[in-house]
């Protein structure tokens, strides 16, 4: 077997989803599915590519309640809420 990565040719089926460089580096562009076609001499092969939605970015956290005053022996539950990018208040 021989590594022909640098000699092969690459084509993306949908560059809106993923692109591929001349050296075979696949870059995700947007969510979806596509195929990369690899060619060398008279042979071809395909790589199935699935690009998922990015994870939302954490903007912060908050607690409820934000302040607790207790006496010995008392308990209080605290709820922690995460605020992600794109969340509506």
PyMOL Python script that loads the backbone (N, CA, C, O; Angstrom):
from pymol import cmd

cmd.read_pdbstr("""\
ATOM      1  N   UNK A   1       0.839  -1.185   0.000  1.00  0.00           N
ATOM      2  CA  UNK A   1       0.000   0.000   0.000  1.00  0.00           C
ATOM      3  C   UNK A   1       0.879   1.242   0.000  1.00  0.00           C
ATOM      4  O   UNK A   1       1.968   1.252   0.575  1.00  0.00           O
ATOM      5  N   UNK A   2       0.389   2.279  -0.651  1.00  0.00           N
ATOM      6  CA  UNK A   2       1.128   3.541  -0.725  1.00  0.00           C
ATOM      7  C   UNK A   2       0.200   4.683  -0.342  1.00  0.00           C
ATOM      8  O   UNK A   2      -0.973   4.681  -0.715  1.00  0.00           O
ATOM      9  N   UNK A   3       0.708   5.644   0.389  1.00  0.00           N
ATOM     10  CA  UNK A   3      -0.054   6.835   0.762  1.00  0.00           C
ATOM     11  C   UNK A   3      -0.053   7.794  -0.425  1.00  0.00           C
ATOM     12  O   UNK A   3       0.985   8.348  -0.787  1.00  0.00           O
ATOM     13  N   UNK A   4      -1.233   7.983  -1.028  1.00  0.00           N
ATOM     14  CA  UNK A   4      -1.359   8.868  -2.194  1.00  0.00           C
ATOM     15  C   UNK A   4      -2.198  10.100  -1.867  1.00  0.00           C
ATOM     16  O   UNK A   4      -2.727  10.752  -2.767  1.00  0.00           O
ATOM     17  N   UNK A   5      -2.316  10.412  -0.595  1.00  0.00           N
ATOM     18  CA  UNK A   5      -3.146  11.536  -0.147  1.00  0.00           C
ATOM     19  C   UNK A   5      -2.822  12.813  -0.910  1.00  0.00           C
ATOM     20  O   UNK A   5      -3.732  13.506  -1.365  1.00  0.00           O
ATOM     21  N   UNK A   6      -1.556  13.130  -1.056  1.00  0.00           N
ATOM     22  CA  UNK A   6      -1.143  14.377  -1.710  1.00  0.00           C
ATOM     23  C   UNK A   6      -1.331  14.337  -3.230  1.00  0.00           C
ATOM     24  O   UNK A   6      -1.438  15.389  -3.861  1.00  0.00           O
ATOM     25  N   UNK A   7      -1.372  13.153  -3.821  1.00  0.00           N
ATOM     26  CA  UNK A   7      -1.507  13.044  -5.269  1.00  0.00           C
ATOM     27  C   UNK A   7      -2.966  12.939  -5.722  1.00  0.00           C
ATOM     28  O   UNK A   7      -3.261  13.175  -6.894  1.00  0.00           O
ATOM     29  N   UNK A   8      -3.866  12.594  -4.830  1.00  0.00           N
ATOM     30  CA  UNK A   8      -5.275  12.415  -5.183  1.00  0.00           C
ATOM     31  C   UNK A   8      -5.947  13.767  -5.423  1.00  0.00           C
ATOM     32  O   UNK A   8      -5.448  14.810  -5.001  1.00  0.00           O
ATOM     33  N   UNK A   9      -7.090  13.725  -6.108  1.00  0.00           N
ATOM     34  CA  UNK A   9      -7.920  14.913  -6.344  1.00  0.00           C
ATOM     35  C   UNK A   9      -9.180  14.787  -5.508  1.00  0.00           C
ATOM     36  O   UNK A   9      -9.698  13.687  -5.315  1.00  0.00           O
ATOM     37  N   UNK A  10      -9.675  15.916  -5.010  1.00  0.00           N
ATOM     38  CA  UNK A  10     -10.818  15.917  -4.099  1.00  0.00           C
ATOM     39  C   UNK A  10     -11.884  16.879  -4.597  1.00  0.00           C
ATOM     40  O   UNK A  10     -11.579  17.972  -5.075  1.00  0.00           O
ATOM     41  N   UNK A  11     -13.159  16.451  -4.478  1.00  0.00           N
ATOM     42  CA  UNK A  11     -14.284  17.291  -4.862  1.00  0.00           C
ATOM     43  C   UNK A  11     -15.394  17.131  -3.835  1.00  0.00           C
ATOM     44  O   UNK A  11     -15.738  16.013  -3.450  1.00  0.00           O
ATOM     45  N   UNK A  12     -15.956  18.258  -3.390  1.00  0.00           N
ATOM     46  CA  UNK A  12     -17.092  18.223  -2.470  1.00  0.00           C
ATOM     47  C   UNK A  12     -18.381  18.208  -3.274  1.00  0.00           C
ATOM     48  O   UNK A  12     -18.519  18.937  -4.256  1.00  0.00           O
ATOM     49  N   UNK A  13     -19.320  17.376  -2.852  1.00  0.00           N
ATOM     50  CA  UNK A  13     -20.620  17.329  -3.498  1.00  0.00           C
ATOM     51  C   UNK A  13     -21.469  18.550  -3.203  1.00  0.00           C
ATOM     52  O   UNK A  13     -22.353  18.888  -3.989  1.00  0.00           O
ATOM     53  N   UNK A  14     -21.219  19.217  -2.089  1.00  0.00           N
ATOM     54  CA  UNK A  14     -21.972  20.416  -1.705  1.00  0.00           C
ATOM     55  C   UNK A  14     -21.077  21.301  -0.848  1.00  0.00           C
ATOM     56  O   UNK A  14     -20.915  21.065   0.349  1.00  0.00           O
ATOM     57  N   UNK A  15     -20.502  22.315  -1.472  1.00  0.00           N
ATOM     58  CA  UNK A  15     -19.575  23.200  -0.755  1.00  0.00           C
ATOM     59  C   UNK A  15     -20.274  24.096   0.261  1.00  0.00           C
ATOM     60  O   UNK A  15     -19.608  24.751   1.062  1.00  0.00           O
ATOM     61  N   UNK A  16     -21.610  24.134   0.242  1.00  0.00           N
ATOM     62  CA  UNK A  16     -22.340  24.862   1.289  1.00  0.00           C
ATOM     63  C   UNK A  16     -22.306  24.085   2.604  1.00  0.00           C
ATOM     64  O   UNK A  16     -22.537  24.662   3.667  1.00  0.00           O
ATOM     65  N   UNK A  17     -22.025  22.793   2.545  1.00  0.00           N
ATOM     66  CA  UNK A  17     -21.975  21.942   3.742  1.00  0.00           C
ATOM     67  C   UNK A  17     -20.533  21.671   4.159  1.00  0.00           C
ATOM     68  O   UNK A  17     -20.198  21.797   5.337  1.00  0.00           O
ATOM     69  N   UNK A  18     -19.687  21.303   3.217  1.00  0.00           N
ATOM     70  CA  UNK A  18     -18.277  21.029   3.533  1.00  0.00           C
ATOM     71  C   UNK A  18     -17.419  21.294   2.306  1.00  0.00           C
ATOM     72  O   UNK A  18     -17.822  21.042   1.171  1.00  0.00           O
ATOM     73  N   UNK A  19     -16.227  21.809   2.567  1.00  0.00           N
ATOM     74  CA  UNK A  19     -15.253  21.991   1.501  1.00  0.00           C
ATOM     75  C   UNK A  19     -14.100  21.031   1.738  1.00  0.00           C
ATOM     76  O   UNK A  19     -13.947  20.479   2.827  1.00  0.00           O
ATOM     77  N   UNK A  20     -13.297  20.840   0.708  1.00  0.00           N
ATOM     78  CA  UNK A  20     -12.127  19.970   0.839  1.00  0.00           C
ATOM     79  C   UNK A  20     -10.965  20.626   0.099  1.00  0.00           C
ATOM     80  O   UNK A  20     -11.121  21.103  -1.025  1.00  0.00           O
ATOM     81  N   UNK A  21      -9.812  20.643   0.737  1.00  0.00           N
ATOM     82  CA  UNK A  21      -8.628  21.258   0.134  1.00  0.00           C
ATOM     83  C   UNK A  21      -7.964  20.303  -0.852  1.00  0.00           C
ATOM     84  O   UNK A  21      -8.317  19.127  -0.935  1.00  0.00           O
ATOM     85  N   UNK A  22      -7.007  20.826  -1.588  1.00  0.00           N
ATOM     86  CA  UNK A  22      -6.256  20.004  -2.540  1.00  0.00           C
ATOM     87  C   UNK A  22      -5.471  18.897  -1.846  1.00  0.00           C
ATOM     88  O   UNK A  22      -5.097  17.904  -2.472  1.00  0.00           O
ATOM     89  N   UNK A  23      -5.222  19.073  -0.543  1.00  0.00           N
ATOM     90  CA  UNK A  23      -4.479  18.048   0.208  1.00  0.00           C
ATOM     91  C   UNK A  23      -5.399  17.131   1.018  1.00  0.00           C
ATOM     92  O   UNK A  23      -4.921  16.304   1.796  1.00  0.00           O
ATOM     93  N   UNK A  24      -6.730  17.275   0.837  1.00  0.00           N
ATOM     94  CA  UNK A  24      -7.675  16.366   1.480  1.00  0.00           C
ATOM     95  C   UNK A  24      -8.193  16.794   2.834  1.00  0.00           C
ATOM     96  O   UNK A  24      -8.812  15.991   3.532  1.00  0.00           O
ATOM     97  N   UNK A  25      -7.959  18.038   3.229  1.00  0.00           N
ATOM     98  CA  UNK A  25      -8.467  18.518   4.517  1.00  0.00           C
ATOM     99  C   UNK A  25      -9.914  18.962   4.333  1.00  0.00           C
ATOM    100  O   UNK A  25     -10.201  19.865   3.548  1.00  0.00           O
ATOM    101  N   UNK A  26     -10.826  18.313   5.070  1.00  0.00           N
ATOM    102  CA  UNK A  26     -12.255  18.620   4.985  1.00  0.00           C
ATOM    103  C   UNK A  26     -12.588  19.672   6.034  1.00  0.00           C
ATOM    104  O   UNK A  26     -12.200  19.553   7.196  1.00  0.00           O
ATOM    105  N   UNK A  27     -13.321  20.715   5.603  1.00  0.00           N
ATOM    106  CA  UNK A  27     -13.741  21.784   6.508  1.00  0.00           C
ATOM    107  C   UNK A  27     -15.261  21.851   6.536  1.00  0.00           C
ATOM    108  O   UNK A  27     -15.900  21.980   5.492  1.00  0.00           O
ATOM    109  N   UNK A  28     -15.844  21.762   7.734  1.00  0.00           N
ATOM    110  CA  UNK A  28     -17.294  21.874   7.903  1.00  0.00           C
ATOM    111  C   UNK A  28     -17.708  23.325   7.698  1.00  0.00           C
ATOM    112  O   UNK A  28     -17.071  24.240   8.219  1.00  0.00           O
ATOM    113  N   UNK A  29     -18.791  23.532   6.927  1.00  0.00           N
ATOM    114  CA  UNK A  29     -19.286  24.880   6.646  1.00  0.00           C
ATOM    115  C   UNK A  29     -20.624  25.108   7.336  1.00  0.00           C
ATOM    116  O   UNK A  29     -20.788  26.092   8.057  1.00  0.00           O
ATOM    117  N   UNK A  30     -21.578  24.213   7.123  1.00  0.00           N
ATOM    118  CA  UNK A  30     -22.891  24.331   7.762  1.00  0.00           C
ATOM    119  C   UNK A  30     -23.500  22.938   7.899  1.00  0.00           C
ATOM    120  O   UNK A  30     -23.039  21.980   7.279  1.00  0.00           O
ATOM    121  N   UNK A  31     -24.540  22.845   8.717  1.00  0.00           N
ATOM    122  CA  UNK A  31     -25.155  21.552   9.014  1.00  0.00           C
ATOM    123  C   UNK A  31     -25.737  20.907   7.758  1.00  0.00           C
ATOM    124  O   UNK A  31     -26.334  21.576   6.915  1.00  0.00           O
ATOM    125  N   UNK A  32     -25.550  19.601   7.655  1.00  0.00           N
ATOM    126  CA  UNK A  32     -26.098  18.843   6.542  1.00  0.00           C
ATOM    127  C   UNK A  32     -25.228  17.641   6.221  1.00  0.00           C
ATOM    128  O   UNK A  32     -24.318  17.291   6.972  1.00  0.00           O
ATOM    129  N   UNK A  33     -25.527  17.016   5.090  1.00  0.00           N
ATOM    130  CA  UNK A  33     -24.769  15.844   4.660  1.00  0.00           C
ATOM    131  C   UNK A  33     -24.309  16.032   3.223  1.00  0.00           C
ATOM    132  O   UNK A  33     -25.023  16.606   2.401  1.00  0.00           O
ATOM    133  N   UNK A  34     -23.127  15.551   2.933  1.00  0.00           N
ATOM    134  CA  UNK A  34     -22.593  15.586   1.572  1.00  0.00           C
ATOM    135  C   UNK A  34     -21.573  14.469   1.423  1.00  0.00           C
ATOM    136  O   UNK A  34     -21.319  13.721   2.367  1.00  0.00           O
ATOM    137  N   UNK A  35     -20.996  14.361   0.249  1.00  0.00           N
ATOM    138  CA  UNK A  35     -19.939  13.385   0.003  1.00  0.00           C
ATOM    139  C   UNK A  35     -18.733  14.090  -0.587  1.00  0.00           C
ATOM    140  O   UNK A  35     -18.867  15.047  -1.350  1.00  0.00           O
ATOM    141  N   UNK A  36     -17.572  13.613  -0.230  1.00  0.00           N
ATOM    142  CA  UNK A  36     -16.327  14.046  -0.847  1.00  0.00           C
ATOM    143  C   UNK A  36     -15.912  12.926  -1.798  1.00  0.00           C
ATOM    144  O   UNK A  36     -15.804  11.768  -1.396  1.00  0.00           O
ATOM    145  N   UNK A  37     -15.686  13.274  -3.041  1.00  0.00           N
ATOM    146  CA  UNK A  37     -15.222  12.299  -4.023  1.00  0.00           C
ATOM    147  C   UNK A  37     -13.710  12.440  -4.156  1.00  0.00           C
ATOM    148  O   UNK A  37     -13.184  13.537  -4.348  1.00  0.00           O
ATOM    149  N   UNK A  38     -13.029  11.308  -4.050  1.00  0.00           N
ATOM    150  CA  UNK A  38     -11.569  11.263  -4.149  1.00  0.00           C
ATOM    151  C   UNK A  38     -11.218  10.497  -5.422  1.00  0.00           C
ATOM    152  O   UNK A  38     -11.719   9.397  -5.658  1.00  0.00           O
ATOM    153  N   UNK A  39     -10.353  11.094  -6.234  1.00  0.00           N
ATOM    154  CA  UNK A  39      -9.956  10.465  -7.497  1.00  0.00           C
ATOM    155  C   UNK A  39      -8.445  10.339  -7.575  1.00  0.00           C
ATOM    156  O   UNK A  39      -7.704  11.220  -7.139  1.00  0.00           O
ATOM    157  N   UNK A  40      -8.006   9.220  -8.144  1.00  0.00           N
ATOM    158  CA  UNK A  40      -6.583   8.999  -8.408  1.00  0.00           C
ATOM    159  C   UNK A  40      -6.486   8.056  -9.594  1.00  0.00           C
ATOM    160  O   UNK A  40      -7.026   6.950  -9.574  1.00  0.00           O
ATOM    161  N   UNK A  41      -5.797   8.506 -10.616  1.00  0.00           N
ATOM    162  CA  UNK A  41      -5.713   7.779 -11.876  1.00  0.00           C
ATOM    163  C   UNK A  41      -7.127   7.449 -12.342  1.00  0.00           C
ATOM    164  O   UNK A  41      -7.919   8.373 -12.525  1.00  0.00           O
ATOM    165  N   UNK A  42      -7.484   6.185 -12.543  1.00  0.00           N
ATOM    166  CA  UNK A  42      -8.826   5.829 -13.023  1.00  0.00           C
ATOM    167  C   UNK A  42      -9.753   5.366 -11.902  1.00  0.00           C
ATOM    168  O   UNK A  42     -10.830   4.837 -12.175  1.00  0.00           O
ATOM    169  N   UNK A  43      -9.354   5.556 -10.663  1.00  0.00           N
ATOM    170  CA  UNK A  43     -10.133   5.070  -9.523  1.00  0.00           C
ATOM    171  C   UNK A  43     -10.767   6.232  -8.754  1.00  0.00           C
ATOM    172  O   UNK A  43     -10.224   7.335  -8.702  1.00  0.00           O
ATOM    173  N   UNK A  44     -11.941   5.950  -8.154  1.00  0.00           N
ATOM    174  CA  UNK A  44     -12.602   6.939  -7.297  1.00  0.00           C
ATOM    175  C   UNK A  44     -13.089   6.262  -6.022  1.00  0.00           C
ATOM    176  O   UNK A  44     -13.339   5.057  -5.986  1.00  0.00           O
ATOM    177  N   UNK A  45     -13.212   7.061  -4.998  1.00  0.00           N
ATOM    178  CA  UNK A  45     -13.784   6.615  -3.721  1.00  0.00           C
ATOM    179  C   UNK A  45     -14.544   7.802  -3.150  1.00  0.00           C
ATOM    180  O   UNK A  45     -14.322   8.946  -3.546  1.00  0.00           O
ATOM    181  N   UNK A  46     -15.444   7.517  -2.213  1.00  0.00           N
ATOM    182  CA  UNK A  46     -16.206   8.607  -1.595  1.00  0.00           C
ATOM    183  C   UNK A  46     -16.069   8.559  -0.078  1.00  0.00           C
ATOM    184  O   UNK A  46     -15.872   7.506   0.528  1.00  0.00           O
ATOM    185  N   UNK A  47     -16.181   9.731   0.495  1.00  0.00           N
ATOM    186  CA  UNK A  47     -16.201   9.886   1.950  1.00  0.00           C
ATOM    187  C   UNK A  47     -17.523  10.556   2.291  1.00  0.00           C
ATOM    188  O   UNK A  47     -17.785  11.669   1.835  1.00  0.00           O
ATOM    189  N   UNK A  48     -18.361   9.897   3.084  1.00  0.00           N
ATOM    190  CA  UNK A  48     -19.609  10.510   3.542  1.00  0.00           C
ATOM    191  C   UNK A  48     -19.293  11.485   4.664  1.00  0.00           C
ATOM    192  O   UNK A  48     -18.566  11.155   5.601  1.00  0.00           O
ATOM    193  N   UNK A  49     -19.847  12.694   4.560  1.00  0.00           N
ATOM    194  CA  UNK A  49     -19.587  13.738   5.551  1.00  0.00           C
ATOM    195  C   UNK A  49     -20.909  14.204   6.135  1.00  0.00           C
ATOM    196  O   UNK A  49     -21.826  14.571   5.400  1.00  0.00           O
ATOM    197  N   UNK A  50     -21.005  14.189   7.453  1.00  0.00           N
ATOM    198  CA  UNK A  50     -22.162  14.735   8.156  1.00  0.00           C
ATOM    199  C   UNK A  50     -21.674  15.870   9.040  1.00  0.00           C
ATOM    200  O   UNK A  50     -20.775  15.686   9.861  1.00  0.00           O
ATOM    201  N   UNK A  51     -22.268  17.040   8.869  1.00  0.00           N
ATOM    202  CA  UNK A  51     -21.911  18.210   9.673  1.00  0.00           C
ATOM    203  C   UNK A  51     -23.095  18.520  10.580  1.00  0.00           C
ATOM    204  O   UNK A  51     -24.207  18.752  10.106  1.00  0.00           O
ATOM    205  N   UNK A  52     -22.848  18.521  11.887  1.00  0.00           N
ATOM    206  CA  UNK A  52     -23.902  18.797  12.857  1.00  0.00           C
ATOM    207  C   UNK A  52     -23.979  20.269  13.217  1.00  0.00           C
ATOM    208  O   UNK A  52     -23.074  21.050  12.921  1.00  0.00           O
ATOM    209  N   UNK A  53     -25.075  20.626  13.860  1.00  0.00           N
ATOM    210  CA  UNK A  53     -25.254  21.990  14.361  1.00  0.00           C
ATOM    211  C   UNK A  53     -24.240  22.244  15.467  1.00  0.00           C
ATOM    212  O   UNK A  53     -23.966  21.348  16.266  1.00  0.00           O
ATOM    213  N   UNK A  54     -23.683  23.434  15.530  1.00  0.00           N
ATOM    214  CA  UNK A  54     -22.734  23.722  16.612  1.00  0.00           C
ATOM    215  C   UNK A  54     -23.443  23.782  17.959  1.00  0.00           C
ATOM    216  O   UNK A  54     -24.618  24.138  18.047  1.00  0.00           O
ATOM    217  N   UNK A  55     -22.706  23.428  19.000  1.00  0.00           N
ATOM    218  CA  UNK A  55     -23.244  23.542  20.346  1.00  0.00           C
ATOM    219  C   UNK A  55     -23.411  25.019  20.680  1.00  0.00           C
ATOM    220  O   UNK A  55     -22.531  25.821  20.371  1.00  0.00           O
ATOM    221  N   UNK A  56     -24.533  25.394  21.309  1.00  0.00           N
ATOM    222  CA  UNK A  56     -24.698  26.807  21.679  1.00  0.00           C
ATOM    223  C   UNK A  56     -23.662  27.209  22.726  1.00  0.00           C
ATOM    224  O   UNK A  56     -23.260  26.402  23.565  1.00  0.00           O
ATOM    225  N   UNK A  57     -23.240  28.462  22.661  1.00  0.00           N
ATOM    226  CA  UNK A  57     -22.224  28.963  23.585  1.00  0.00           C
ATOM    227  C   UNK A  57     -22.860  29.346  24.917  1.00  0.00           C
ATOM    228  O   UNK A  57     -23.874  30.043  24.958  1.00  0.00           O
ATOM    229  N   UNK A  58     -22.252  28.881  26.002  1.00  0.00           N
ATOM    230  CA  UNK A  58     -22.720  29.209  27.342  1.00  0.00           C
ATOM    231  C   UNK A  58     -22.427  30.671  27.624  1.00  0.00           C
ATOM    232  O   UNK A  58     -21.280  31.108  27.530  1.00  0.00           O
ATOM    233  N   UNK A  59     -23.478  31.442  27.975  1.00  0.00           N
ATOM    234  CA  UNK A  59     -23.334  32.866  28.259  1.00  0.00           C
ATOM    235  C   UNK A  59     -23.176  33.142  29.748  1.00  0.00           C
ATOM    236  O   UNK A  59     -22.592  34.153  30.139  1.00  0.00           O
ATOM    237  N   UNK A  60     -23.697  32.240  30.578  1.00  0.00           N
ATOM    238  CA  UNK A  60     -23.596  32.429  32.019  1.00  0.00           C
ATOM    239  C   UNK A  60     -24.531  31.484  32.748  1.00  0.00           C
ATOM    240  O   UNK A  60     -25.298  30.747  32.129  1.00  0.00           O
ATOM    241  N   UNK A  61     -24.458  31.514  34.069  1.00  0.00           N
ATOM    242  CA  UNK A  61     -25.362  30.720  34.900  1.00  0.00           C
ATOM    243  C   UNK A  61     -25.948  31.621  35.975  1.00  0.00           C
ATOM    244  O   UNK A  61     -25.384  32.659  36.321  1.00  0.00           O
ATOM    245  N   UNK A  62     -27.096  31.197  36.496  1.00  0.00           N
ATOM    246  CA  UNK A  62     -27.718  31.931  37.598  1.00  0.00           C
ATOM    247  C   UNK A  62     -28.295  30.932  38.586  1.00  0.00           C
ATOM    248  O   UNK A  62     -28.537  29.772  38.252  1.00  0.00           O
ATOM    249  N   UNK A  63     -28.510  31.401  39.804  1.00  0.00           N
ATOM    250  CA  UNK A  63     -29.077  30.553  40.851  1.00  0.00           C
ATOM    251  C   UNK A  63     -30.392  31.140  41.323  1.00  0.00           C
ATOM    252  O   UNK A  63     -30.603  32.351  41.275  1.00  0.00           O
ATOM    253  N   UNK A  64     -31.268  30.266  41.777  1.00  0.00           N
ATOM    254  CA  UNK A  64     -32.536  30.690  42.360  1.00  0.00           C
ATOM    255  C   UNK A  64     -32.763  29.861  43.605  1.00  0.00           C
ATOM    256  O   UNK A  64     -32.945  28.648  43.497  1.00  0.00           O
ATOM    257  N   UNK A  65     -32.760  30.445  44.751  1.00  0.00           N
ATOM    258  CA  UNK A  65     -32.595  31.881  45.007  1.00  0.00           C
ATOM    259  C   UNK A  65     -31.135  32.298  44.865  1.00  0.00           C
ATOM    260  O   UNK A  65     -30.233  31.461  44.834  1.00  0.00           O
ATOM    261  N   UNK A  66     -30.922  33.618  44.780  1.00  0.00           N
ATOM    262  CA  UNK A  66     -29.559  34.134  44.657  1.00  0.00           C
ATOM    263  C   UNK A  66     -28.935  34.411  46.023  1.00  0.00           C
ATOM    264  O   UNK A  66     -27.730  34.637  46.135  1.00  0.00           O
ATOM    265  N   UNK A  67     -29.765  34.389  47.047  1.00  0.00           N
ATOM    266  CA  UNK A  67     -29.270  34.599  48.414  1.00  0.00           C
ATOM    267  C   UNK A  67     -30.121  33.775  49.367  1.00  0.00           C
ATOM    268  O   UNK A  67     -31.339  33.692  49.205  1.00  0.00           O
ATOM    269  N   UNK A  68     -29.482  33.163  50.364  1.00  0.00           N
ATOM    270  CA  UNK A  68     -30.194  32.331  51.337  1.00  0.00           C
ATOM    271  C   UNK A  68     -29.727  32.697  52.740  1.00  0.00           C
ATOM    272  O   UNK A  68     -28.528  32.810  52.997  1.00  0.00           O
ATOM    273  N   UNK A  69     -30.685  32.881  53.642  1.00  0.00           N
ATOM    274  CA  UNK A  69     -30.389  33.088  55.067  1.00  0.00           C
ATOM    275  C   UNK A  69     -31.011  31.926  55.827  1.00  0.00           C
ATOM    276  O   UNK A  69     -32.227  31.736  55.794  1.00  0.00           O
ATOM    277  N   UNK A  70     -30.181  31.152  56.509  1.00  0.00           N
ATOM    278  CA  UNK A  70     -30.654  29.969  57.217  1.00  0.00           C
ATOM    279  C   UNK A  70     -30.230  30.028  58.675  1.00  0.00           C
ATOM    280  O   UNK A  70     -29.280  30.717  59.046  1.00  0.00           O
ATOM    281  N   UNK A  71     -30.961  29.287  59.481  1.00  0.00           N
ATOM    282  CA  UNK A  71     -30.533  29.053  60.859  1.00  0.00           C
ATOM    283  C   UNK A  71     -30.094  27.604  60.948  1.00  0.00           C
ATOM    284  O   UNK A  71     -30.406  26.801  60.068  1.00  0.00           O
ATOM    285  N   UNK A  72     -29.382  27.270  61.991  1.00  0.00           N
ATOM    286  CA  UNK A  72     -28.871  25.905  62.151  1.00  0.00           C
ATOM    287  C   UNK A  72     -29.975  24.878  61.951  1.00  0.00           C
ATOM    288  O   UNK A  72     -31.067  25.006  62.503  1.00  0.00           O
ATOM    289  N   UNK A  73     -29.673  23.847  61.144  1.00  0.00           N
ATOM    290  CA  UNK A  73     -30.614  22.755  60.920  1.00  0.00           C
ATOM    291  C   UNK A  73     -31.548  22.968  59.736  1.00  0.00           C
ATOM    292  O   UNK A  73     -32.149  22.004  59.262  1.00  0.00           O
ATOM    293  N   UNK A  74     -31.693  24.190  59.241  1.00  0.00           N
ATOM    294  CA  UNK A  74     -32.574  24.450  58.101  1.00  0.00           C
ATOM    295  C   UNK A  74     -31.869  24.059  56.794  1.00  0.00           C
ATOM    296  O   UNK A  74     -30.641  24.037  56.712  1.00  0.00           O
ATOM    297  N   UNK A  75     -32.665  23.760  55.800  1.00  0.00           N
ATOM    298  CA  UNK A  75     -32.130  23.454  54.470  1.00  0.00           C
ATOM    299  C   UNK A  75     -32.850  24.295  53.429  1.00  0.00           C
ATOM    300  O   UNK A  75     -33.950  24.795  53.665  1.00  0.00           O
ATOM    301  N   UNK A  76     -32.231  24.439  52.307  1.00  0.00           N
ATOM    302  CA  UNK A  76     -32.828  25.186  51.189  1.00  0.00           C
ATOM    303  C   UNK A  76     -32.297  24.585  49.888  1.00  0.00           C
ATOM    304  O   UNK A  76     -31.094  24.364  49.747  1.00  0.00           O
ATOM    305  N   UNK A  77     -33.191  24.323  48.948  1.00  0.00           N
ATOM    306  CA  UNK A  77     -32.778  23.852  47.623  1.00  0.00           C
ATOM    307  C   UNK A  77     -32.394  25.038  46.751  1.00  0.00           C
ATOM    308  O   UNK A  77     -33.041  26.084  46.786  1.00  0.00           O
ATOM    309  N   UNK A  78     -31.352  24.865  45.983  1.00  0.00           N
ATOM    310  CA  UNK A  78     -30.921  25.890  45.039  1.00  0.00           C
ATOM    311  C   UNK A  78     -31.018  25.299  43.634  1.00  0.00           C
ATOM    312  O   UNK A  78     -30.557  24.185  43.389  1.00  0.00           O
ATOM    313  N   UNK A  79     -31.618  26.051  42.720  1.00  0.00           N
ATOM    314  CA  UNK A  79     -31.708  25.657  41.317  1.00  0.00           C
ATOM    315  C   UNK A  79     -30.714  26.489  40.518  1.00  0.00           C
ATOM    316  O   UNK A  79     -30.674  27.713  40.641  1.00  0.00           O
ATOM    317  N   UNK A  80     -29.910  25.815  39.698  1.00  0.00           N
ATOM    318  CA  UNK A  80     -28.934  26.502  38.856  1.00  0.00           C
ATOM    319  C   UNK A  80     -29.413  26.411  37.408  1.00  0.00           C
ATOM    320  O   UNK A  80     -29.742  25.329  36.921  1.00  0.00           O
ATOM    321  N   UNK A  81     -29.447  27.554  36.726  1.00  0.00           N
ATOM    322  CA  UNK A  81     -29.921  27.626  35.351  1.00  0.00           C
ATOM    323  C   UNK A  81     -28.803  28.127  34.444  1.00  0.00           C
ATOM    324  O   UNK A  81     -28.110  29.088  34.776  1.00  0.00           O
ATOM    325  N   UNK A  82     -28.632  27.472  33.298  1.00  0.00           N
ATOM    326  CA  UNK A  82     -27.630  27.887  32.311  1.00  0.00           C
ATOM    327  C   UNK A  82     -28.295  28.757  31.253  1.00  0.00           C
ATOM    328  O   UNK A  82     -29.400  28.458  30.799  1.00  0.00           O
ATOM    329  N   UNK A  83     -27.622  29.830  30.863  1.00  0.00           N
ATOM    330  CA  UNK A  83     -28.093  30.738  29.817  1.00  0.00           C
ATOM    331  C   UNK A  83     -27.195  30.550  28.598  1.00  0.00           C
ATOM    332  O   UNK A  83     -26.002  30.851  28.638  1.00  0.00           O
ATOM    333  N   UNK A  84     -27.795  30.040  27.499  1.00  0.00           N
ATOM    334  CA  UNK A  84     -27.031  29.782  26.283  1.00  0.00           C
ATOM    335  C   UNK A  84     -27.329  30.832  25.217  1.00  0.00           C
ATOM    336  O   UNK A  84     -28.408  31.424  25.193  1.00  0.00           O
ATOM    337  N   UNK A  85     -26.357  31.050  24.340  1.00  0.00           N
ATOM    338  CA  UNK A  85     -26.511  31.967  23.226  1.00  0.00           C
ATOM    339  C   UNK A  85     -27.766  31.596  22.436  1.00  0.00           C
ATOM    340  O   UNK A  85     -27.970  30.427  22.107  1.00  0.00           O
ATOM    341  N   UNK A  86     -28.593  32.575  22.135  1.00  0.00           N
ATOM    342  CA  UNK A  86     -29.810  32.335  21.373  1.00  0.00           C
ATOM    343  C   UNK A  86     -31.028  32.024  22.215  1.00  0.00           C
ATOM    344  O   UNK A  86     -32.138  31.974  21.686  1.00  0.00           O
ATOM    345  N   UNK A  87     -30.852  31.809  23.534  1.00  0.00           N
ATOM    346  CA  UNK A  87     -31.999  31.565  24.410  1.00  0.00           C
ATOM    347  C   UNK A  87     -32.839  32.827  24.521  1.00  0.00           C
ATOM    348  O   UNK A  87     -32.311  33.938  24.568  1.00  0.00           O
ATOM    349  N   UNK A  88     -34.153  32.641  24.563  1.00  0.00           N
ATOM    350  CA  UNK A  88     -35.045  33.775  24.793  1.00  0.00           C
ATOM    351  C   UNK A  88     -35.375  33.842  26.267  1.00  0.00           C
ATOM    352  O   UNK A  88     -35.625  32.819  26.904  1.00  0.00           O
ATOM    353  N   UNK A  89     -35.375  35.045  26.807  1.00  0.00           N
ATOM    354  CA  UNK A  89     -35.689  35.219  28.236  1.00  0.00           C
ATOM    355  C   UNK A  89     -37.172  35.220  28.477  1.00  0.00           C
ATOM    356  O   UNK A  89     -37.612  35.355  29.618  1.00  0.00           O
TER     357      UNK A  89
END
""", "prot")
cmd.dss("prot")
cmd.show_as("cartoon", "prot")
cmd.util.cbc("prot")
cmd.orient("prot")
